[in-house]
Amino acid sequence: MLVYSSTGSLAYRMSKSTESYLFKQFAFIILGLIIIYFAHRINYAVYSRVALVLFLISIPLLIYTLLFGVQLNAGSRWIKLPVINMTFQTSDLAKLAFFMYMSSNLA
């Protein structure tokens, strides 16, 4: 409801529908819940094996973002994904990979 109330006039100007951002946000919530459900069904040992790979992938991605990142909101913390034309913040992947890697090492 916060998204709907704060972006209603912007959504109307952009797409002539005040509910467009509301439905888009609702679709992302449903997609996230589906991903969470299937992620909790996976054995934790699989995550332990994936942790090192994600950690090693995140380091070059962070360097790539530092050198060739997209300037967005006065910071180049993003890379643009060419196929789906969206931006991706590599530090979020690095945080997830770091926590997974440290958890597997501590376990």
Secondary structure, DSSP 8 states (H G I E B T S, - for coil): -HHHHHHHHHHHHHHS-TTHHHHHHHHHHHHHHHHHHHHHTS-HHHHHHHHHHHHHHHHHHHHHHHHH-B--SS---EEEETTTTEEEEHHHHHHHHHHHHHHHHH-
